[in-house]
């Protein structure tokens, strides 16, 4: 007997992963969120959300590249909690989950990507494009939180 919730969750994970892969090659553009034209890491997540859910849960205010250092507020984390709920355990992460990264302990999360398999993730890489990168130890130790996209309502 299959659990309908598990199959629905797996379906959502696959939708996220498919949407993320559709953004590969999109050039990096600060504050942008337009597939094939440009996005930053937040713009990638926003675009994936729109691809799956339609309207975004909230529109971020304009932000500078050094927004996390200037404000000290964990805005990316707070927005993820508002949109997706509580973070899940790192050991439970699955392809299609949102990863938030912080560069240093005690600093706000500043980067986001989508886990594409246990050892890779998709993200908008500054000065490049949306790429799939290895989740090497230097990236893995910077994971601040893992979030699962909610089901469509």
Buried (B, 14 or more C-beta within 10 A) or exposed (E): EEEEEEEEBEEBBEBBBEBBEBBEEBBBBBBBBEBEEBBBBBBBBBBBBBBBBEEBEEEBEEBEEEBBEEEEEBBBBEBBBEBBEEBBEEEEBBBBBBBBBBEEEEEBBBBBBBBBEEEBBBBBBEEEBBBBBEBEEEBBEBBBBBBBBBEEE
